[in-house]
Amino acid sequence: MANEIDYSNLMHNAMRSLIQDVLAEVKINGLPGEHHFFITFDTRHTEVEMAPWLKERYPTEITVVMQHWYEDLDVRDDGFSVTLNFGDTPEHLIVPYEAILTFVDPSVEFGLRFESSEEEEHGAEESAILSAKPTKNDKTKKETGQIVSLDSFRK
């Protein structure tokens, strides 16, 4: 048994599970209302599969948009696959959850950001970006995005 609880890893797993749940819901019911996603992932991850021309054009990371047109969304325990349109060229992508760097739904100002272990070693803080639009009952108070540092909860 380890000497301490690895909250960082547990938090990343929980955030990846949330992404899986959201994508599974979208697979069944489609994107509701104005919801859409910006998903940035590491194209160097060994399990990422994408067209060679895309990998050449985006050798380290790419941000894709799931909004008006997407096909063949498949959600698995280890990642998802989807066909997206790149300049009128449909391309199939396979993205493991571990490769995701950010997941943002700007329609509700929600986002998650994952930091790599390489960045952690250089002192970067791990953080989850969490925010929400004001509700109809709270018109006078405007909430802005907050970055919640996981370091503040560590010993």
C-alpha positions as a LaTeX table, in Angstrom:
\begin{tabular}{lrrr}
\hline
Residue & $x$ (\AA) & $y$ (\AA) & $z$ (\AA) \\
\hline
Met1 & 0.00 & 0.00 & 0.00 \\
Ala2 & 1.25 & 3.48 & $-0.88$ \\
Asn3 & 2.27 & 5.98 & 1.79 \\
Glu4 & $-0.24$ & 8.55 & 0.58 \\
Ile5 & $-3.43$ & 8.87 & $-1.44$ \\
Asp6 & $-2.78$ & 9.91 & $-5.03$ \\
Tyr7 & $-5.50$ & 12.58 & $-5.27$ \\
Ser8 & $-4.08$ & 13.93 & $-8.52$ \\
Asn9 & $-4.50$ & 10.62 & $-10.31$ \\
Leu10 & $-7.93$ & 10.06 & $-8.74$ \\
Met11 & $-9.06$ & 13.52 & $-9.91$ \\
His12 & $-7.81$ & 12.91 & $-13.46$ \\
Asn13 & $-9.65$ & 9.57 & $-13.55$ \\
Ala14 & $-12.85$ & 11.24 & $-12.34$ \\
Met15 & $-12.56$ & 13.98 & $-14.97$ \\
Arg16 & $-11.96$ & 11.41 & $-17.72$ \\
Ser17 & $-14.99$ & 9.47 & $-16.51$ \\
Leu18 & $-17.05$ & 12.66 & $-16.75$ \\
Ile19 & $-15.94$ & 13.13 & $-20.37$ \\
Gln20 & $-16.87$ & 9.51 & $-21.12$ \\
Asp21 & $-20.32$ & 10.00 & $-19.57$ \\
Val22 & $-20.92$ & 13.22 & $-21.55$ \\
Leu23 & $-19.86$ & 11.63 & $-24.85$ \\
Ala24 & $-21.96$ & 8.52 & $-24.15$ \\
Glu25 & $-25.00$ & 10.75 & $-23.61$ \\
Val26 & $-24.27$ & 12.62 & $-26.86$ \\
Lys27 & $-23.94$ & 9.30 & $-28.72$ \\
Ile28 & $-27.43$ & 8.31 & $-27.58$ \\
Asn29 & $-29.27$ & 11.66 & $-27.77$ \\
Gly30 & $-27.10$ & 13.99 & $-29.87$ \\
Leu31 & $-25.88$ & 17.41 & $-28.78$ \\
Pro32 & $-28.69$ & 19.27 & $-27.00$ \\
Gly33 & $-29.36$ & 22.97 & $-27.59$ \\
Glu34 & $-26.25$ & 25.04 & $-28.18$ \\
His35 & $-23.84$ & 22.54 & $-26.61$ \\
His36 & $-20.62$ & 21.85 & $-28.51$ \\
Phe37 & $-17.15$ & 20.72 & $-27.57$ \\
Phe38 & $-13.60$ & 21.87 & $-28.17$ \\
Ile39 & $-11.36$ & 18.88 & $-27.45$ \\
Thr40 & $-7.60$ & 19.34 & $-27.49$ \\
Phe41 & $-5.49$ & 16.21 & $-27.44$ \\
Asp42 & $-1.85$ & 15.17 & $-27.69$ \\
Thr43 & $-1.28$ & 13.82 & $-31.20$ \\
Arg44 & 1.96 & 12.15 & $-30.02$ \\
His45 & 0.10 & 9.74 & $-27.73$ \\
Thr46 & 0.85 & 6.21 & $-28.95$ \\
Glu47 & $-2.84$ & 5.19 & $-29.09$ \\
Val48 & $-4.07$ & 8.24 & $-31.03$ \\
Glu49 & $-5.06$ & 7.27 & $-34.57$ \\
Met50 & $-5.54$ & 9.92 & $-37.22$ \\
Ala51 & $-4.76$ & 10.53 & $-40.89$ \\
Pro52 & $-1.03$ & 10.94 & $-41.59$ \\
Trp53 & $-1.59$ & 14.37 & $-43.16$ \\
Leu54 & $-3.29$ & 15.57 & $-39.96$ \\
Lys55 & $-0.53$ & 14.19 & $-37.76$ \\
Glu56 & 2.04 & 15.93 & $-39.97$ \\
Arg57 & 0.14 & 19.21 & $-39.79$ \\
Tyr58 & $-0.43$ & 18.93 & $-36.01$ \\
Pro59 & 2.65 & 17.09 & $-34.71$ \\
Thr60 & 2.09 & 17.80 & $-30.99$ \\
Glu61 & $-1.56$ & 18.65 & $-30.38$ \\
Ile62 & $-4.81$ & 19.47 & $-32.14$ \\
Thr63 & $-8.10$ & 21.02 & $-31.08$ \\
Val64 & $-11.15$ & 19.51 & $-32.74$ \\
Val65 & $-14.73$ & 20.76 & $-32.60$ \\
Met66 & $-17.79$ & 18.57 & $-32.19$ \\
Gln67 & $-20.76$ & 20.72 & $-33.11$ \\
His68 & $-22.84$ & 20.66 & $-36.28$ \\
Trp69 & $-21.32$ & 17.75 & $-38.15$ \\
Tyr70 & $-19.82$ & 14.60 & $-36.72$ \\
Glu71 & $-20.41$ & 10.92 & $-37.49$ \\
Asp72 & $-19.67$ & 7.48 & $-36.13$ \\
Leu73 & $-19.19$ & 8.57 & $-32.52$ \\
Asp74 & $-18.13$ & 5.52 & $-30.52$ \\
Val75 & $-17.51$ & 5.78 & $-26.79$ \\
Arg76 & $-15.41$ & 3.14 & $-25.02$ \\
Asp77 & $-13.89$ & 2.77 & $-21.57$ \\
Asp78 & $-10.43$ & 3.77 & $-22.82$ \\
Gly79 & $-11.37$ & 6.52 & $-25.28$ \\
Phe80 & $-13.63$ & 7.54 & $-28.11$ \\
Ser81 & $-13.61$ & 7.63 & $-31.88$ \\
Val82 & $-15.42$ & 10.00 & $-34.21$ \\
Thr83 & $-15.41$ & 11.15 & $-37.81$ \\
Leu84 & $-15.03$ & 14.91 & $-38.21$ \\
Asn85 & $-14.82$ & 17.24 & $-41.18$ \\
Phe86 & $-11.45$ & 18.85 & $-41.92$ \\
Gly87 & $-11.87$ & 21.28 & $-44.83$ \\
Asp88 & $-14.54$ & 19.15 & $-46.54$ \\
Thr89 & $-12.53$ & 16.00 & $-45.89$ \\
Pro90 & $-14.10$ & 13.58 & $-43.40$ \\
Glu91 & $-11.44$ & 11.97 & $-41.20$ \\
His92 & $-11.84$ & 9.28 & $-38.55$ \\
Leu93 & $-10.05$ & 9.88 & $-35.25$ \\
Ile94 & $-9.38$ & 7.54 & $-32.34$ \\
Val95 & $-8.61$ & 9.41 & $-29.13$ \\
Pro96 & $-7.77$ & 7.76 & $-25.79$ \\
Tyr97 & $-8.97$ & 9.74 & $-22.77$ \\
Glu98 & $-5.36$ & 9.83 & $-21.54$ \\
Ala99 & $-4.42$ & 11.92 & $-24.61$ \\
Ile100 & $-6.97$ & 14.66 & $-23.86$ \\
Leu101 & $-5.41$ & 17.93 & $-22.74$ \\
Thr102 & $-8.57$ & 20.06 & $-22.57$ \\
Phe103 & $-12.30$ & 19.47 & $-22.90$ \\
Val104 & $-14.43$ & 22.63 & $-23.19$ \\
Asp105 & $-18.13$ & 23.26 & $-23.75$ \\
Pro106 & $-18.21$ & 27.03 & $-24.35$ \\
Ser107 & $-22.02$ & 27.10 & $-24.53$ \\
Val108 & $-22.13$ & 26.72 & $-20.74$ \\
Glu109 & $-18.59$ & 27.96 & $-19.99$ \\
Phe110 & $-17.46$ & 24.57 & $-18.73$ \\
Gly111 & $-14.01$ & 23.11 & $-19.20$ \\
Leu112 & $-11.47$ & 20.64 & $-17.93$ \\
Arg113 & $-7.71$ & 20.86 & $-18.36$ \\
Phe114 & $-5.23$ & 18.05 & $-17.79$ \\
Glu115 & $-1.55$ & 18.71 & $-17.16$ \\
Ser116 & 1.02 & 16.16 & $-18.31$ \\
Ser117 & 3.44 & 14.54 & $-15.90$ \\
Glu118 & 6.28 & 16.31 & $-17.76$ \\
Glu119 & 4.72 & 19.67 & $-16.94$ \\
Glu120 & 4.16 & 18.57 & $-13.34$ \\
Glu121 & 7.85 & 17.76 & $-12.99$ \\
His122 & 8.68 & 21.32 & $-14.05$ \\
Gly123 & 6.48 & 22.78 & $-11.33$ \\
Ala124 & 3.32 & 23.51 & $-13.28$ \\
Glu125 & 0.15 & 23.30 & $-11.25$ \\
Glu126 & $-2.50$ & 20.73 & $-12.09$ \\
Ser127 & $-5.84$ & 22.40 & $-12.42$ \\
Ala128 & $-9.39$ & 21.86 & $-13.45$ \\
Ile129 & $-11.12$ & 24.79 & $-15.11$ \\
Leu130 & $-14.66$ & 24.94 & $-13.81$ \\
Ser131 & $-17.12$ & 27.74 & $-14.48$ \\
Ala132 & $-20.78$ & 28.37 & $-15.12$ \\
Lys133 & $-23.00$ & 31.04 & $-16.64$ \\
Pro134 & $-25.19$ & 32.98 & $-14.24$ \\
Thr135 & $-28.67$ & 31.56 & $-13.81$ \\
Lys136 & $-31.83$ & 33.48 & $-14.74$ \\
Asn137 & $-32.43$ & 34.06 & $-11.02$ \\
Asp138 & $-29.00$ & 35.64 & $-10.60$ \\
Lys139 & $-28.92$ & 38.33 & $-13.31$ \\
Thr140 & $-27.03$ & 40.88 & $-11.22$ \\
Lys141 & $-24.17$ & 38.61 & $-10.24$ \\
Lys142 & $-21.84$ & 37.62 & $-13.07$ \\
Glu143 & $-19.65$ & 34.57 & $-12.49$ \\
Thr144 & $-16.35$ & 34.29 & $-14.25$ \\
Gly145 & $-14.26$ & 31.22 & $-14.93$ \\
Gln146 & $-12.21$ & 29.97 & $-12.03$ \\
Ile147 & $-9.11$ & 27.85 & $-12.04$ \\
Val148 & $-9.13$ & 25.53 & $-9.10$ \\
Ser149 & $-5.61$ & 24.43 & $-8.27$ \\
Leu150 & $-5.34$ & 20.92 & $-6.91$ \\
Asp151 & $-2.13$ & 21.98 & $-5.14$ \\
Ser152 & $-4.19$ & 23.99 & $-2.67$ \\
Phe153 & $-5.68$ & 20.73 & $-1.39$ \\
Arg154 & $-2.34$ & 18.95 & $-1.02$ \\
Lys155 & $-0.23$ & 18.80 & 2.14 \\
\hline
\end{tabular}
